[in-house]
């Protein structure tokens, strides 16, 4: 069974369509890149999967169930913008997540804080924007979830930190889970992707494995993306 499955999924804001008839399935053990230009529907799809929005028509299922409070227990979601309490120190955030999620590993979170040289006693409001985003990623990846939804996980950090973040994603996700990474920084993430989905104006315009793109088309995922979305 697919962990994430969309059937004729459509979402409109008033008369403006954000997604139009999307059919998609994401299997366990795969890292899928959700790729497309700004306004293509990537964030809308991730919010639908996390139950933050409801479809206009069609269906979306998480592990066979409609997104709800129950599916929140198996989905670990990294929003595009950090949304953690500014007054909390890092250690208290870790304690909060440990109390809230049964699958959260406090030990794993504290180890990642140490590797990134983040002071557990430092309050979020005292951190740089990049450090806040690292904290949120640590919290998300310290869960043993079934589905990880990562919206622009490397968008706000320096290039030197991106490799660490991507290796953290690979090393810490449950192998029985699926990871969906939404990003426009294709060249930075393509080496970790198993599958890619190109979205344009709310429609799926390409679905493929990353290896098939390289073998059958003789180009990188980034090169194909630039070709498909050339202005």
C-alpha atoms as one frame of an Amber mdcrd trajectory, in Angstrom:
protein
   0.000   0.000   0.000   1.196   3.488  -0.821   1.893   5.692   2.201   0.727
   8.778   0.288  -1.876   8.413  -2.451  -3.722  11.074  -4.438  -6.581  10.366
  -6.832  -7.841  13.195  -9.035  -6.864  15.556  -6.233  -8.022  19.109  -6.859
  -7.708  22.198  -4.691  -8.921  25.663  -5.617  -8.772  28.952  -3.752 -11.959
  30.614  -4.903 -11.794  30.451  -8.695  -8.037  29.948  -8.747  -6.925  26.301
  -9.058  -3.830  25.326  -7.070  -3.981  21.598  -7.923  -5.902  20.044 -10.815
  -6.597  16.305 -10.983  -3.341  15.142  -9.390  -2.771  11.366  -9.376   0.217
  10.311  -7.321   1.472   7.540  -5.062   4.528   7.478  -2.795   5.821   4.136
  -1.552   7.676   3.247   1.641  11.452   3.355   1.576  11.573   6.042  -1.128
  12.660   9.675  -1.055  10.576  11.660  -3.521  11.387  15.137  -4.767   8.322
  17.315  -5.305   9.755  19.795  -7.791   8.358  22.798  -9.578   8.566  26.572
  -9.934   6.986  28.952  -7.440   3.192  28.708  -7.518   3.160  25.193  -8.967
   1.189  23.699  -6.059   3.961  22.019  -4.042   3.117  23.597  -0.681  -0.624
  23.129  -1.260  -0.104  19.394  -1.824   1.999  19.066   1.335  -0.564  20.988
   3.398  -3.340  18.737   2.081  -1.321  15.673   3.097  -0.864  17.111   6.557
  -4.578  17.869   6.948  -4.076  21.642   7.038  -6.258  22.052   3.944  -9.193
  20.044   2.602  -9.532  19.045  -1.072 -12.011  20.757  -3.357 -12.514  17.367
  -5.021 -10.745  14.043  -5.341  -9.078  12.131  -2.522  -5.805  12.078  -0.629
  -4.910   9.192   1.692  -2.148   8.786   4.261  -1.409   5.127   4.972  -4.915
   4.357   3.671  -6.708   6.997   5.768  -8.024  10.485   5.091  -5.784  13.135
   6.732  -7.010  13.715  10.296  -5.855  13.832  13.913  -5.146  10.113  13.602
  -2.784  10.513  10.634  -0.877  13.257  12.475   0.533  10.430  14.586   2.296
   8.974  11.516   3.226  12.184   9.647   6.199  14.375  10.544   5.851  17.777
   8.872   8.433  20.492   8.281   6.684  23.701   7.159   8.291  26.156   4.773
   8.503  28.747   7.570   9.631  27.877  11.086   6.702  27.867  13.519   8.190
  27.047  16.910   7.655  29.141  20.075  10.261  31.887  20.218  10.420  31.973
  24.009  11.384  28.322  24.429  15.002  27.179  24.751  16.039  24.288  22.509
  16.049  21.774  25.371  12.471  22.634  26.324  11.372  22.237  22.706  12.876
  18.751  22.698  11.048  17.919  25.943   7.803  19.286  24.493   8.044  17.129
  21.367   8.988  14.098  23.483   5.802  14.572  25.524   3.636  15.211  22.464
   4.798  12.456  20.061   5.127   8.845  21.165   7.593   8.148  18.332   9.954
  11.011  19.227  13.542  10.152  20.229  14.894  12.653  22.741  18.329  11.055
  22.557  18.501  11.472  18.774  17.414  15.122  19.010  20.020  15.959  21.652
  22.758  14.251  19.628  21.863  16.331  16.549  21.864  19.539  18.620  25.379
  18.694  19.762  26.630  17.881  16.244  25.282  21.208  14.966  26.833  23.065
  17.940  23.458  24.399  19.098  23.299  25.327  22.791  20.303  23.505  24.345
  19.849  26.402  26.777  19.588  29.040  24.048  16.108  30.464  23.411  14.721
  30.348  19.875  14.348  34.149  19.765  18.109  34.466  20.318  18.929  32.220
  17.336  19.623  33.170  13.739  17.043  32.310  11.070  19.213  29.448   9.845
  19.602  27.976  13.336  15.848  28.119  13.884  15.359  26.123  10.705  17.957
  23.589  11.846  16.101  23.215  15.169  12.808  22.573  13.398  14.424  19.971
  11.130  15.951  18.227  14.163  12.519  18.018  15.795  10.944  16.627  12.615
  13.651  14.037  11.914  13.778  12.794  15.516  10.439  11.088  15.036   9.995
   7.520  13.757   7.165   8.561  11.445   5.644   6.778   8.448   5.718   9.868
   6.235   8.040  12.871   6.388   6.786  15.976   4.578   9.619  18.479   4.196
   8.729  21.817   2.590  11.927  23.604   1.481  14.142  22.007   4.172  17.351
  23.614   2.842  15.963  26.899   1.557  17.143  29.094   4.412  20.523  27.632
   5.334  24.012  28.230   4.029  25.497  25.821   1.461  27.940  24.395   4.001
  25.026  23.221   6.154  22.974  21.738   3.303  25.064  18.572   3.009  24.685
  17.948   6.740  20.927  18.464   6.581  20.537  16.072   3.649  22.706  13.442
   5.316  20.610  13.916   8.480  17.443  13.235   6.497  18.918  10.070   4.968
  20.388   8.772   8.237  17.407   9.449  10.482  14.261   8.541   8.612  12.588
   5.231   9.315  13.397   2.861   6.386   9.762   1.721   6.436   8.718   5.328
   5.878   8.548   7.655   2.888  10.061  11.110   2.549   8.674  13.889   0.349
  10.992  16.867  -0.178   9.558  19.976  -1.790  12.265  22.263  -3.146  13.448
  24.401  -6.041  17.132  23.762  -5.188  17.295  20.709  -7.436  21.059  20.375
  -7.793  21.500  20.313  -4.001  19.044  17.465  -3.377  19.006  15.305  -6.475
  21.689  12.905  -5.235  19.434  11.816  -2.354  16.250  11.429  -4.438  14.860
   8.074  -5.518  11.903   9.523  -7.421  10.902  12.906  -8.791   7.551  14.532
  -9.469   7.435  17.713 -11.572   4.482  19.979 -10.845   3.504  22.901 -13.054
   0.434  25.087 -12.564  -1.103  22.463 -10.296  -0.638  19.489 -12.628   1.828
  16.599 -12.660   3.862  16.988 -15.835   6.437  14.266 -15.135   6.912  11.293
 -12.804  10.064   9.229 -12.918  12.799   7.624 -10.904  15.917   9.773 -10.695
  18.026   6.932 -12.105  15.753   6.547 -15.134  16.133  10.246 -15.954  19.919
   9.904 -15.899  19.990   6.636 -17.851  17.269   7.125 -20.458  17.625  10.883
 -20.990  21.333  11.199 -20.351  20.979  14.234 -18.124  20.733  15.181 -14.477
  17.426  15.878 -12.748  18.476  19.523 -12.487  19.204  19.733 -16.231  15.836
  18.160 -17.086  14.080  20.529 -14.688  15.694  23.504 -16.409  14.654  22.145
 -19.794  11.047  21.474 -18.804  10.585  24.812 -17.045  12.659  26.985 -19.375
  11.221  30.524 -19.509
